[in-house]
Amino acid sequence: MRIIVVGGGGREHAIIKKLKENNEIEKIYALPGNGGIAADAECVGIGATDIDGIVKFAVDNSIDYAVVAPDDPLVMGCVDALEEKGIPCFGPRSNAAIIEGSKVFSKNLMKKYGIPTAAYEVFDDAEKALDYIKTAPLPTVIKADGLALGKGVIIATTREEAEDAVISIMKDKKFGKSGNSIVVEEFLEGPEVSVLSFTDGKVVKPMISSMDHKRAGDNDTGLNTGGMGTVAPNPYYTDAVAKECMEKIFLPTMEAMNAEGRTFKGCLYFGLMITKDGPKVIEYNCRFGDPETQVVLPLLKSDLFTIMKATTDGTLAETPVEFDDKNAACVIMASEGYPVSYEKGYEITIPADIAPCVFVAGAKEEDGKLLTSGGRVLGVTAIADSLQEAINSSYRMVEQIHFDNAFYRHDIGQRALKAKAED
């Protein structure tokens, strides 16, 4: 089997490392990949949003299967275009990827089908939105409708912050056309849980739960980022919560998409909040989360490629999806200044013995050296019997990796440890 993986970050590196465990796969191409992924796949300089280029490469190189990992190409119809050429894919078609591509769509879907989520209002007129937030309960959550690199959500605690958010998204077009419409949403309280799930449109098989750490600084301070670390499983996701989520959220979402003629196949990500009124959906993603993938896939016992093909073929019901009864912790090493501005081009040194535990996100290869080329540079993942052991092991590896201007949080997993202690 010759396959392509579309994308070039830490998530894609985690996917590729897991796919390599399957002996059927003789060749993996990463489009575009990165300097670290080059150790595990052949990188091809075709951007993840160059749909025509991706399709041409797949056809010219007799590709048997494609994994489309990032949100942009999924929403743009990369799977549709590849399938039209007879190439089976892991990932939803564009009419299903809209569940992430438009927050207005996903909120209206949940309202129509009674899926628990925060109360909300939708606006496509900035002045009407500004009028509304004059009396909206605080804090309030303001979301750009479209894709915004995970940065299109603003929690406003004052009227001024809410006004600034509306103006920056709708008038200043901070996120371009993604901000033509916004959702103004009730602020929910409770622990957050990420649950990635495999689905073939007929059944949903959740993966192990995880806990993300979005803020740049220790103790959840600083700006929101794409994620500074993760742990799995999430202690707040109990068996009782999982059962309720399956009955009230997971299956109803799949069935709602089917009813709308938008059958979803691939990885459907549920961003949940466990409120005093039960679990509610904060967001959907139409793909593997980053960096959740870096703790979830290393715990997967079943063969990833077999599962992916089952989502495509509609045979997921009879395909095993099993996880190790262990804990995983991933610490993200980033460039100082992320997520705003940062310098690039610093050499990265990773001891050979820990390289298998490192997922490269923002790095390029130049003259045989690995150099920083992004905000989030590496994800360092450890697996252990206990969460504390996994955290300790991950930080021990982080201390052995070097590049100038590196920074990382020192408290990844502490909330989870506290929750386990209180249990």
N, C-alpha and C positions, 0 to 999 in steps of 0.2 A: 504493500500500500504506500502510495505517495500522497502526502497531505500538506496543506498549507494552514498556517495559523496567522490570521490577520491581526496586527497590533504590534506594539513594541515597548511594553512596560513590564513591571514586576508581575502583574497578573498573567500576562502571556508567557513569561518565563516559567511560572509555576505550572501552567497548563502544559507547556512543552516538556518539562521535566517529568511530569506524570505520564504523558503520552508515550514517552520513550520506554516506559516499562512494558509496553505491548510489543511482542516479537513480530506481529504482522506488519508493523510499520517499518518500512525500509528507509524512508526519506522524509524529513520534515523541513519545510521551508517556512521562514518567518518573514512576513511582509508588513513593516520593514524590519522588525526585530531591533536589536541594539547590540552594543559591544559585548555585553555579558551573555546575551542570548546566543551569540555567535559560537559559544563553546558547546552548545547543545543542538543547534539547528543551523541550516544555511540561510543567512540573512540576504534578502533581496531588497534593493532600494526602491520599493514601490510603497507610497504612503497608504495608510489605512483608509483614507477617504478617496483614493484614486480608484473608483469602482471599475472603470474601463480597463485600467492597467492591471488590476487584480484578476479580472475575468480573462483578459488576454493571456496573462502568465499562466493561469490555471489550465486553459485550453491548450496552449503551446507546449506545456510540460506534462500533459496527460495526468493531471491531478485526479486522484480517486475520491478525495474527501476534503472539505474545507471547514475550519473552525473560525467563525467570525466573532472575535471577542469584544471589541469596544462598542460603545453605544452609537457613536456617529455613523459608522458604516452600516450598522443594523437599521437605524432609522432611515438612512439614505437608500436602502434597498439592495445592499450587497448580496444578501442571501437570495433575493428574488432573481438578481442578474445571473448569479452562478447556477441556480437551479434551472434557469431557462436554457443553459448550455449543458444540462444533464449532469451537473456536479452536485452530489448530495452535500448538505451542510448541517453543522450544528449552530443553531441560532434561529431566532424568529424572523419571519418575513416582515417587511416594513409596516404592513397594516396591523401587525401585532406588537411590533417594537414601539408603536405610538404610546403604549402603556407607560413608557419612560419618556418618550419624545415630547409628550404634551401632558403637563400636570393638570391642565383644565380637563382633558379627556379622562385621565385616571380618576380625578375627583368626581366627575360626573358619573363615571362608571360605578364607582363605589356607592354613590347616592342612589342611583337607579336600582342597584341590585342588593341594597341593604348591607353592604360590607362595612364594618365599623371603622370610622376614621374621624378626624377632627372636623367640626363645623367650619364652613368656609363661604366666601363670596368670590365671584370672578369679575374682573374688570378688564376692558380693553380701551377704556378712556381714563387718562391720568387724572383729570380734574374730578371725575366721579370717585375715583379711588382715594384721592386726597380728602374729599368731603367725608367719605366713609370712615377713614381712620381717625377723624376728629373725635368720634364717639365710640370707636371699637374698643373692646376690653384690652387692657395691657397686662402682660406682654402680648404681642401679636406676632404672627409669623407671616412673612411676605416672600412669595416664591415667584421667580420668573417662570413663565409657562414652559419654555423649551429648554434644550440642553445648555448647560453653562459650566461644564467641567467640574461639577459638584460644588460650585460656589454660588449658585443662584438662589440660595435660601438665606434670608436675613431674619434674625430674631430681634425685634425692636422692643425695648423696655420703656421707651419714652415716646411721646408724640413726635418730637423732633427726629428721633431715629427712624420712626415709621415714615415720616414725610421724606426724609433723605433717601430712604430705600426706594420709595415709589418714584421719586424724581430720577435717581441714578439708573433704575431699571427701565422705566417707561419713557422718560424724556431724554436723558443723556445716553440711552442705549448702551449701557455698560456691557450687556451681553448680546448686543446686536438685536436681530429680529426675534430672538428668544424672549425678549422682554416686551413684545407687542401686546401681550396679555399677561396678567398676573393673577395669582391666587392669594387672597388674604385669609389667613387661617387661624382658628382657635389655637392657643398655646396649650399643649398637653404636657402633663408632668408624669414622670415615672422612669424606670430604667429602660434603655434602648436595647433592642436585640436585632441582629441581622440573621436572617434565615435564607440561604440560597437553596433553590430546589430544582430538581430535574423534572421536566414535564414533556409528555408527547402529545398533549392536548386531550388525553383520556384519563391519565392518572398523574398524581403529583407525588414525587418522592423527595421529601426534604433532606437536605444535607445536615451535618452537625451545625449547631448554632454557634454564633461568634459575637464578640463585643469589640466594636471599633473605638478608636480614640481620635476624635476629629481635631481638637484644638492643638495649636502648635507648641504650647508650653506645658510644663509640669502643672499638676493639679487643675487641669482643664482651663488653663489661662491662654490668652493670646488669640490670634485669628483662627478662623476655621480653615482647615486644609483638606486635602484629598484623603487624609488618614495617616496618623503617625505611629500606628501599631494596632495589633489585634491579639485577642486570645480566644481559644475555643476549647471546650464548649462554654457557653455563656451560662453562669449559675442561675440567672433569673429565669431561664427558659426551662421550667420544670416539666415533668410529664403531663401534669394537669394543664399547664399553659399550652403545651404542644398539641394536646387533644382539642382544646378550644380553638386554637389557630387553624387546625385542619378542618374543623367543622364549620367555623364562621368566616374564615378568611381564605385559606389556600384553595380548597375545592370550589367555593363560590366564585373566586376570581377566575379560575380556569373555566368554569361553566359560563360565567358572564362573558368572557372573551369568545367562547364558542357560540353563544347566543347572538353575539354581535357580528358573527361571521369573520372573526379575527383569531382563529385558532392559534394558540401560542405553543411553539415547540422550542426547546432549548433550556436555558437556565433563567428561571424567573426568581428575582431577588425580592424578598419582602423585608422592608425596613419597618420594624415594629416598635411600639412603645407599650409597656405593660402599665396601664393606668389603673386607678382604683376601680374603674368600671370595666376592667378587663383589657385584653390586648386590642390595640388599634393600629391601623396602617398609617405610617408617616409618609412612606414613599414606596414606589415600585421601581425596580431597575430591570431592564430587559436582557441582562447579562451577568456574568460573574462580577462580584464586587472586588474592588482593589483598595486596601490590602486584605480583605477577608479571605480571598482565594488562597493567599499564602499560608493560612493556618488550616483552612478546611481541606484542601486537596492533599496535603501531606498525611492527613489522618484517614484518607479514603483507602479502604482495603480492597474494594472491588476494582476491576479494570475500567479506567476512565473512558478509553476509546470504545469499549463494548457498550457502556452506558450511553455515550454520545450517539452512537449508531442507532441504539434503541429509541432514543427520542426522535430521531429522523424517521425511523421505520414504523413507529407506533407500537413497539413491542416492549415498552418499559415495564408493564405490569409483571412480566415474567423474567425481568432482568434484575439480578441482585444489586443492591446499593447498600453496602455495609461499611461501617467506620470502626477504627480502632477505639477501644475504651481507654483512651489516653488524653493528655492535655497538650495543647500547642500554644506557643507564644511567639509573636513576630514583632520585632522592634525595627522601625523605619529609621534609617540613617539619611539625613537630608543635608542640603547645602544651606549654610548660614544665610538668613534673610528670607528663606522660603516661608510663606507662599507669595511674597511680594516681589523682591528682586534679589538676585544672588549671582555670584561669579561662577564661571564654569572653567573646565580645562585642567582640573587638578588630578594628579595621578592617584589611582586607587590601588592599594595593596591588600590582597586577601590571601591568607595562608591556605595552601592547597588542601589541607585536611578539613577545613570548614567550608570550602567552596560549594559542596553539595547542599549546604543549608542556606545558601545565599541566593536570593532572587534579585536580579539586576533590573532596575527601572529606568534610571537616567544616566546612562554611560555610553561612551563611544570608544571604539578601538582605533588607535593611531600609532603607527610604528611599533606595533607589538605591545603597546601599553594600553591599559584601561583608564580612561579619563572621565571625570564628571561632566555631564551634559544636561542635567535637569535639576529640578527642585528636590524631588524625592529620588534618591540615588540608589539605595539598596534596601531590601527587606531581609532581616536575619531571623530565621525561624528555628526553634528548638522544640522537640517533642519529648515528653517525659510522663512518668506515671502520675505525678502530681503537678498542679499548676505552678506551685512555688518552684519546683525543680525546673520546669520548662522556662519560667521567667529568668531564673538564675543562670541557666545554661545559655539562653539567648544573649543576655548581657555580657557573659564571659566571652562569647564570640565577637560581639560588637567591639569590645575593648582590644581585640586582636586585629581589627580592620582599621586601616588608616587612609584618610585623604584630608588635605588642608580644607579648612572652612566647614568641617563636618559638625552637625549637631543632631541631637536626638533627645527624646523625652526619657526621663529616668524613672517614670512611675507607671509604665505600661503593665497592666494587669492588677494594679493595686485595688481598684474598685471591685474587681472580680474576687480577689482574695478576701476583701472585707465582707462581700456578700456571702461567700462560702462560710466565713467565720460566724456570721449572724444566723446562718441556716439552722 
